[in-house]
């Protein structure tokens, strides 16, 4: 299992929206909140 897609889901709705896709299987996706919790940081590494 390789995390490569990021989805956004709003509570109370039925579906999620894909906001990022890394098709290259050599990369792993990680995401973190900024210290202010106002931004999402997407990190890719191989």
C-alpha positions in Angstrom: 0.0 0.0 0.0 1.5 3.3 -1.1 -0.2 6.6 -0.1 -0.4 8.7 -3.2 -3.8 10.4 -3.1 -5.2 13.1 -0.9 -9.0 13.6 -0.5 -11.0 16.3 1.2 -14.2 15.4 2.9 -16.7 17.7 4.6 -18.6 16.1 7.5 -22.2 15.6 6.7 -21.7 15.1 3.0 -21.7 11.9 1.1 -18.6 12.2 -1.0 -15.0 13.3 -0.9 -13.1 15.4 -3.3 -9.7 14.4 -4.6 -7.3 17.3 -4.2 -4.0 15.7 -5.0 -2.8 12.6 -6.9 0.8 11.4 -7.3 0.8 8.7 -9.9 4.5 7.9 -9.7 4.8 4.7 -7.5 8.3 5.8 -6.3 6.8 8.6 -4.1 5.0 8.5 -0.8 2.6 11.2 0.3 2.5 12.6 3.8 0.5 15.5 5.1 0.7 17.6 8.2 -1.0 20.6 9.7 1.0 23.8 10.1 1.7 24.9 13.7 -1.1 27.5 13.3 -3.4 24.7 12.0 -4.4 27.1 9.1 -2.5 25.3 6.4 -2.0 21.7 5.3 1.6 20.8 4.3 1.9 18.0 1.6 5.3 16.3 1.6 6.4 13.8 -1.1 9.5 11.6 -0.7 10.9 8.6 -2.4 
